[in-house]
């Protein structure tokens, strides 16, 4: 039986697509963005987040940490089990809401993703994904209501330096995806002094007829606490100022 490894289920989300949504965070991503705000979603294995400051010294670690000092990250679900969780929120979706599969990289667990999308569609629940587009799967994409996809850095060599791979295939996947006539929200995390070619990404997005919006997401350091809890290297970047984001806003748009 197919099982998926999920890190979190966020209910009543309003930041992961249209309307009120349930966001499902898949565990595992082939990229290792040093600014990732979900570092617990990078590894494909279950992990434990340690927060020693929360420990109350009860000595009952083997029974599960009730104080939240030790948090297991990653839970296996069958498609039917995950659907049951999603159905709890169905009454709140209205006309525009639904479920967004995020991560991590949802397409890294493509067989599980494909099946849960099928079950959601059979239950009349709208579906979307948040993806790096490092993978391309037409059978998955054509069954979605819209897609939120990142183009993080324009320059291929710089992309390889920070993310471990160049972005040629990602750009090609955007072009292939555009032919499916599915709404695309293209997004770029704004990392000052790193990805400074926002204008080129915006220009590229304008060549894709199904990009309905280009969004700029300011970097924040909320992921550093989770990286510390995972004993992973911590790299902090400059947080873009309001003035800098306002300057870049001329490149963002909604069609």
C-alpha positions as CSV (number, residue, x, y, z in Angstrom):
1,X,0.0,0.0,0.0
2,X,1.3,3.5,-0.9
3,X,2.1,5.6,2.1
4,X,3.2,9.2,2.3
5,X,5.5,10.9,4.8
6,X,3.9,14.1,6.1
7,X,5.4,16.7,8.5
8,X,2.4,18.8,9.3
9,X,-1.2,19.5,8.4
10,X,-2.1,23.2,8.6
11,X,-5.8,24.0,8.8
12,X,-7.6,27.2,7.9
13,X,-4.6,28.5,5.8
14,X,-5.1,31.7,3.8
15,X,-1.5,32.1,2.5
16,X,-1.2,29.0,0.3
17,X,-3.6,29.7,-2.5
18,X,-7.2,30.9,-3.0
19,X,-9.8,30.9,-0.3
20,X,-9.5,28.9,3.0
21,X,-7.2,25.9,2.5
22,X,-5.8,22.9,4.3
23,X,-2.0,22.8,3.6
24,X,-0.3,19.4,3.7
25,X,3.5,19.5,4.1
26,X,5.2,16.6,2.5
27,X,8.6,15.5,3.9
28,X,11.6,15.4,1.6
29,X,13.1,17.7,-1.0
30,X,16.0,17.2,-3.4
31,X,17.0,20.9,-3.0
32,X,18.6,22.2,0.2
33,X,17.9,25.9,0.1
34,X,20.0,27.5,2.9
35,X,17.2,30.0,3.6
36,X,14.5,27.3,3.7
37,X,11.8,28.2,6.3
38,X,10.8,24.6,6.5
39,X,14.1,22.8,7.2
40,X,12.3,19.9,8.8
41,X,10.8,19.2,5.3
42,X,14.2,18.6,3.6
43,X,15.2,15.2,4.8
44,X,13.2,12.2,3.4
45,X,13.5,10.4,6.8
46,X,11.7,11.0,10.1
47,X,13.6,13.3,12.4
48,X,13.4,14.6,16.0
49,X,13.4,18.3,16.8
50,X,14.9,19.0,20.2
51,X,13.9,22.1,22.2
52,X,15.9,21.7,25.5
53,X,14.5,25.0,26.9
54,X,11.1,23.3,27.0
55,X,12.2,20.3,29.0
56,X,10.6,20.0,32.4
57,X,12.7,17.0,33.6
58,X,9.9,14.6,34.0
59,X,12.0,11.6,32.9
60,X,9.2,10.2,30.7
61,X,10.9,10.8,27.3
62,X,10.1,7.2,26.2
63,X,6.4,7.8,26.6
64,X,6.4,10.9,24.4
65,X,7.3,14.5,25.3
66,X,4.2,16.3,26.7
67,X,6.2,19.5,27.1
68,X,7.2,19.7,23.5
69,X,10.9,19.4,24.1
70,X,11.2,16.5,21.7
71,X,9.0,16.6,18.6
72,X,8.9,13.7,16.1
73,X,8.8,15.2,12.6
74,X,7.3,12.9,10.0
75,X,4.2,10.7,10.1
76,X,3.2,8.1,7.6
77,X,-0.3,8.2,6.1
78,X,-2.1,6.1,3.6
79,X,-4.1,8.1,1.0
80,X,-7.3,7.2,2.7
81,X,-6.1,8.3,6.1
82,X,-4.9,11.6,4.8
83,X,-8.2,12.1,3.0
84,X,-10.0,11.6,6.3
85,X,-8.0,14.5,7.7
86,X,-8.8,16.7,4.7
87,X,-12.5,16.0,4.9
88,X,-12.6,17.4,8.4
89,X,-12.1,20.8,6.8
90,X,-14.3,20.5,3.6
91,X,-17.2,22.5,5.0
92,X,-15.0,25.5,5.3
93,X,-13.6,25.6,1.8
94,X,-16.5,27.4,0.1
95,X,-16.2,28.0,-3.7
96,X,-12.5,28.8,-3.9
97,X,-10.8,26.9,-1.1
98,X,-9.4,23.4,-1.0
99,X,-6.2,21.6,-0.2
100,X,-2.7,22.7,-1.1
101,X,0.1,20.1,-1.1
102,X,3.3,21.7,0.0
103,X,6.6,20.7,1.5
104,X,9.4,19.9,1.0
105,X,8.7,18.9,-2.5
106,X,5.3,17.1,-3.0
107,X,6.3,15.6,-6.4
108,X,9.2,13.8,-4.7
109,X,6.4,11.4,-3.5
110,X,4.6,11.4,-6.8
111,X,2.7,8.1,-6.5
112,X,1.2,9.1,-3.1
113,X,0.5,12.6,-4.4
114,X,-1.2,11.3,-7.5
115,X,-3.5,9.0,-5.4
116,X,-4.5,11.6,-2.8
117,X,-5.3,14.1,-5.6
118,X,-7.5,11.4,-7.2
119,X,-9.3,10.8,-3.9
120,X,-9.8,14.6,-3.3
121,X,-11.2,15.1,-6.8
122,X,-13.6,12.2,-6.2
123,X,-14.7,14.0,-3.0
124,X,-15.2,17.3,-4.9
125,X,-12.2,19.0,-3.2
126,X,-10.1,21.5,-5.1
127,X,-6.4,20.8,-5.3
128,X,-3.2,22.8,-5.7
129,X,0.5,22.2,-5.2
130,X,3.5,24.3,-4.1
131,X,6.5,23.1,-6.0
132,X,10.0,24.0,-7.0
133,X,9.3,22.5,-10.5
134,X,12.5,20.4,-10.2
135,X,10.2,17.5,-11.2
136,X,7.6,17.5,-14.0
137,X,4.6,15.2,-14.1
138,X,1.8,16.0,-16.5
139,X,-0.5,13.4,-15.0
140,X,-0.4,15.2,-11.7
141,X,-0.4,18.8,-13.0
142,X,-3.4,18.4,-15.3
143,X,-5.6,17.3,-12.3
144,X,-4.9,20.5,-10.3
145,X,-6.9,23.7,-10.1
146,X,-3.7,25.9,-10.0
147,X,0.0,25.6,-9.3
148,X,2.3,27.7,-7.2
149,X,5.8,27.3,-8.5
150,X,9.1,28.9,-7.5
151,X,11.9,30.3,-9.6
152,X,14.3,31.2,-6.9
153,X,17.3,32.4,-8.7
154,X,17.7,33.4,-12.4
155,X,21.4,32.8,-13.0
156,X,22.1,29.1,-13.5
157,X,25.5,29.0,-11.9
158,X,24.3,31.0,-8.8
159,X,21.3,28.6,-8.6
160,X,23.7,25.7,-8.6
161,X,25.9,27.3,-5.9
162,X,23.1,27.8,-3.5
163,X,20.6,25.0,-4.4
164,X,23.0,22.3,-5.6
165,X,21.7,22.1,-9.2
166,X,21.3,24.5,-12.1
167,X,17.9,25.8,-13.1
168,X,17.8,24.9,-16.8
169,X,15.3,22.1,-16.3
170,X,13.2,24.2,-14.0
171,X,12.8,26.9,-16.7
172,X,12.0,24.3,-19.3
173,X,9.4,22.8,-16.9
174,X,7.7,26.2,-16.6
175,X,7.5,26.3,-20.4
176,X,6.0,22.8,-20.6
177,X,3.6,23.6,-17.7
178,X,2.4,26.7,-19.5
179,X,1.1,24.5,-22.4
180,X,-1.4,22.7,-20.0
181,X,-3.5,25.9,-19.6
182,X,-3.5,25.6,-15.8
183,X,-3.3,28.9,-13.8
184,X,0.3,29.3,-12.5
185,X,1.3,31.6,-9.6
186,X,5.1,32.1,-10.0
187,X,7.0,33.1,-6.9
188,X,10.5,34.2,-5.9
189,X,11.8,34.4,-2.3
190,X,13.6,37.7,-2.0
191,X,17.1,37.2,-0.6
192,X,19.1,40.5,-0.7
193,X,22.5,40.2,-2.3
194,X,21.7,36.7,-3.5
195,X,18.9,36.8,-6.1
196,X,19.2,40.3,-7.5
197,X,17.9,39.5,-11.0
198,X,14.2,39.8,-10.1
199,X,13.6,41.9,-13.3
200,X,14.7,38.9,-15.5
201,X,12.5,36.5,-13.6
202,X,9.6,38.9,-14.0
203,X,10.3,39.3,-17.7
204,X,10.4,35.5,-18.1
205,X,7.1,35.1,-16.3
206,X,5.5,37.6,-18.7
207,X,6.3,35.2,-21.6
208,X,4.1,32.5,-20.0
209,X,0.5,33.0,-20.9
210,X,-0.9,31.1,-17.9
211,X,1.0,32.8,-15.2
212,X,-1.8,34.7,-13.4
213,X,0.5,36.3,-10.8
214,X,4.1,36.9,-10.0
215,X,4.7,37.1,-6.2
216,X,7.8,38.2,-4.3
217,X,8.2,36.6,-0.9
218,X,10.5,38.4,1.6
219,X,13.0,36.2,3.3
220,X,12.4,35.7,7.1
221,X,14.5,33.8,9.6
222,X,11.7,31.7,11.2
223,X,13.3,28.5,9.9
224,X,16.5,29.0,12.0
225,X,15.0,27.9,15.2
226,X,13.8,24.6,13.6
227,X,17.3,24.2,12.0
228,X,18.9,24.5,15.4
229,X,16.4,22.0,16.9
230,X,17.4,19.6,14.1
231,X,21.2,20.2,14.8
232,X,21.6,21.4,11.2
233,X,23.9,24.2,10.1
234,X,22.3,27.6,10.4
235,X,22.8,30.3,7.8
236,X,21.1,33.6,8.3
237,X,20.6,36.0,5.4
238,X,19.7,39.7,5.3
239,X,16.0,40.4,5.8
240,X,14.8,42.7,3.1
241,X,13.6,46.0,4.3
242,X,10.2,47.4,3.5
243,X,11.8,50.0,1.3
244,X,13.6,47.3,-0.7
245,X,10.4,45.3,-1.1
246,X,8.6,48.4,-2.2
247,X,11.3,49.0,-4.8
248,X,11.0,45.5,-6.2
249,X,7.1,45.6,-6.1
250,X,7.2,47.1,-9.7
251,X,8.2,43.6,-10.9
252,X,5.3,41.8,-9.2
253,X,1.9,41.6,-10.7
254,X,-1.6,40.0,-10.8
255,X,-3.2,39.5,-14.2
